[in-house]
Structure formats: structure tokens, C-alpha cells
């Protein structure tokens, strides 16, 4: 007998044993297929605006797969099919799931032989962005405050006036307090040219 040891197998593979005899004859064995069970991709963390929709994805080898479902950490019931789309291409099964609720989500796969595996978790965080300014009259200086709740500190905050980009805030001295991130846009000596609808996007 002969033994072949394969380390760190990453993908579906086929192996065949061939015996060479002293008279030069060759005798091949049957082909053994090794299917690696494990997630290729797992959901990541998502930050969405209030009322927004987060979309997660997961994928894994599909051979022998009996069921693929999405779950929320604090709920044993699978996410309804109306929020889930799953398809198989070749030997890979891919699934996407949409949600509007905060929480931690993961994929769960059931294979033949009652083998069950779970993906890493992805979290949904709701982000609330508001912009405010004190009352101001023409000729005065003013400062607009963009407040962001529920997200990591953004790299850039964009300010628009009437839909047109007017400023990008890359400053490193932005304020954070009690989970609230603040960015500021200073407008000196307000004139009629600065009057309009201001928005901030992170």
C-alpha cells in the first residue's frame, strides 16, 4: 500500500494512483475527488443610512451542499427567502442577503453527511448624518456642523451647496464625543453667493 499526504488543501482536487510494474506495465486506480468544505468569502461589516438597505455576500464550494441559509445572531429562524438570493456556478455556491435591521449576520451551510459550517459574522450599523448651522445674517461668519452617529471616523466628508460639491474635509482634528463625530465647514462673511441648500456626505 501507499499513502499520499496533502497539506493545506485550498480547492476541489482530484487524485489518482498509478502503479508501474517491473515489466513496464501501468495500472491506474479510480479517481478520488476531494471536496474542500469551507467558506470562500464571508460577510463584512456594513454601515448604512437610517432606513437604508445593507447587502451581504457569502460563497463556498457547492458540491454536496444540501442547504445554505442566512441567520441573525439573536434569532434562530433563517432570514426569509424574499430577502435572499442563492445560485450555483460550476462548483461554487454564492448567496446574497439584504436587510434593513441592525445586527450580526452569518451564513450557515449544511452538507451531505450532516456536516454543518458557519461563516464569519458581518454587522449592520445604522449611520445618522445631520447638518446644522446657527442663524446668520449677510456679512457675518458662520460654521456648518456635520454630525455623524453610528460609524467609524470617515476619511473624507463632502459638502455640497444646491447639489454642487464645494468642499472636502480631510482634516485630522475633527471632534468625536460620546460616539458622535463632528466635521465643520467655516464660511466667512456670508454673501448672497453662499445662500443655498447645504448637505454633507461621508
C-alpha positions, -999 to 999 in steps of 0.1 A, spaced: 0 0 0 10 36 -4 -2 68 14 -3 103 0 -5 132 25 -16 166 12 -13 197 34 -33 229 33 -57 219 6 -74 250 -7 -97 239 -35 -115 209 -50 -89 184 -63 -87 150 -80 -61 124 -72 -53 91 -90 -28 64 -81 -8 47 -109 12 15 -103 43 7 -125 54 -29 -125 88 -43 -133 77 -54 -167 68 -18 -177 30 -22 -172 9 6 -157 -22 1 -137 -42 33 -128 -67 34 -99 -100 51 -99 -100 89 -95 -107 102 -60 -123 136 -57 -115 157 -26 -141 185 -20 -128 212 4 -156 224 27 -152 259 39 -163 295 31 -145 312 3 -159 346 13 -179 358 43 -200 389 50 -182 420 61 -193 450 82 -218 474 67 -227 510 76 -259 522 61 -280 554 65 -312 553 86 -337 533 66 -311 521 42 -306 485 30 -274 465 36 -264 437 13 -242 408 24 -225 381 4 -210 347 11 -197 319 -11 -184 283 -7 -178 251 -27 -212 237 -37 -206 200 -42 -226 180 -16 -243 212 -4 -279 205 8 -289 238 23 -275 273 25 -292 299 48 -287 333 64 -292 339 101 -291 367 126 -271 361 158 -300 367 182 -326 348 161 -326 310 153 -350 315 124 -334 317 89 -338 350 70 -369 348 47 -363 337 11 -377 370 -1 -345 387 12 -321 361 -1 -307 351 -35 -286 320 -40 -271 305 -71 -245 279 -81 -219 284 -108 -197 254 -115 -186 241 -81 -193 273 -62 -224 284 -44 -229 321 -38 -256 338 -17 -266 374 -11 -289 387 16 -305 421 21 -316 436 54 -327 469 69 -322 459 105 -291 463 126 -275 431 139 -249 405 133 -255 381 104 -238 350 91 -242 322 65 -249 286 76 -243 256 53 -255 220 56 -236 193 36 -242 157 30 -232 136 60 -248 161 84 -217 184 82 -226 220 92 -203 250 89 -208 287 96 -192 318 81 -177 347 99 -202 373 110 -210 407 94 -225 435 113 -250 462 102 -247 496 118 -271 524 111 -255 558 104 -273 591 110 -259 622 94 -272 657 101 -260 692 92 -268 723 112 -258 760 115 -268 789 137 -290 817 124 -268 841 104 -272 874 85 -254 887 55 -218 897 62 -214 875 93 -192 845 97 -208 811 102 -198 775 108 -218 745 95 -216 713 117 -219 679 101 -227 653 128 -223 615 121 -236 589 146 -230 552 144 -200 548 122 -162 548 123 -145 581 116 -147 587 79 -117 596 58 -134 624 40 -166 645 45 -180 661 14 -201 693 15 -224 704 -13 -244 736 -19 -275 731 -41 -261 698 -53 -227 711 -62 -195 699 -44 -179 729 -26 -156 714 0 -138 682 10 -129 679 47 -97 658 52 -87 674 84 -73 653 112 -86 674 141 -122 665 138 -141 661 170 -156 628 184 -176 628 216 -199 600 230 -200 582 197 -207 614 177 -183 625 150 -183 662 140 -169 679 109 -170 717 104 -173 740 74 -164 776 81 -179 802 58 -165 838 64 -185 869 56 -216 853 42 -229 868 9 -258 861 -14 -235 837 -33 -233 815 -3 -271 813 2 -285 778 -7 -292 743 5 -262 727 21 -256 689 26 -228 668 39 -219 632 28 -194 609 45 
